[in-house]
Amino acid sequence: MINVTKTFLPDQEEYLQYVRGIWERGYLTNNGPLLQQLEGQLKEYLNVDYLYFCGNGTIVLQIAIKALELKGEIITTPFSYCATSNAILWENCTPVFVDIDAATFNINAELIEASITPATSAILATHVYGNPCDVEAIEAIAQKHNLKVIYDAAHAFGVTYKGKSLLSYGDLSTCSFHATKVFHTIEGGALISNHPELDRKLHLLRAFGHQGDEHYEFAGINGKNSEFHAAMGLVNLPQVPAIIQARKEVFEAYDSLLNWDILFKPTLSADIEYNYAYYPVVFPSEAVMFRVMEALKVGEIIPRRYFYPSLNTLSFMPRQIACPVSEDIAARVLSLPLYVGLPYEDIERISRMINGHLSP
Ligand SMILES: *Cc1c(COP(=O)(O)O)cnc(C)c1O
């Protein structure tokens, strides 16, 4: 069976060495030494000043919204994982969906201003598949209308844009280190901040909002992560350049094998160093996509409809807002298997099966 992804597992002995250290110290969680060590290494690797390692990539979205004290409406993208809009709902704000650009699949910055109202407090956009949003245009709109900007950068680990970490754009960026992501800590996430003045607040929000047993400042949450998760990060982080290189090879193999007269994929920005996080392909119609999916399934190959459905169509959204481009792409996109160690023969086989089922 070949799945859309396969979790990278590092050398077991290296991980166990860290675990033995945890046993010796008897210190399992709460801002422990391994967590601090990982935060230091991540800041260095990503070249960012303020980074908070947290429980997962969803709680960091919630903490970001809380930290910036957002209220009312938040402009967001319908083409993302449900965690993006769910976090907005959990923070009692209203997601206002703005359609995506048909070439990049990121929020269409040209459509944002028409959706701004007096109730708008922020823009929360996803760097889809690790491909940067139009960060300059979004920054200009945010300045003009006095809005905050949060990027869901769950896909963007290690991506640089114009020579800078993509995570350093916006007021806050969030990352997921879930087992399925390019860099993982089993479960985990991080908040990346460009605001020194928020440092204390972000530390407190992550850990219940109090310092010691005397000093309760506000209602924080449990966004912490453990020494075991930090250990997985410490073992995996040095492997990231090799992981990205191996993913690049799979990515380029698909590039050379698939039938681009019929298929298409999002256009990557020219100004990036990419992390090869996903391999999405868009089929001519949903019917063709289903036919390909069936054929792959017979060969025990399981791609993923990612992202599907377009989030604006979810029944529990407080407002139904049409996003025709996002709905169209979501209906006919598949992310193909992409992971370290996927053999070239399998990439060839998958590509052959896809190319063989494309007639209308
Ligand atoms: C994975 C992902 C998340 C959620 O991250 P978790 O660590 O699983 O909570 C949020 N947004 C996007 C775009 C993701 O891909």
The ligand as an ORCA input file, in Angstrom:
! r2SCAN-3c Opt
* xyz 0 1
  C      -1.738     20.266      9.249
  C      -2.397     21.593      9.117
  C      -2.943     22.265     10.222
  C      -3.114     21.630     11.571
  O      -1.992     21.212     12.180
  P      -2.084     20.152     13.380
  O      -0.678     20.117     13.890
  O      -2.506     18.843     12.794
  O      -3.045     20.683     14.374
  C      -3.421     23.555     10.046
  N      -3.413     24.137      8.850
  C      -2.943     23.516      7.743
  C      -2.943     24.240      6.444
  C      -2.438     22.212      7.849
  O      -2.008     21.580      6.750
*
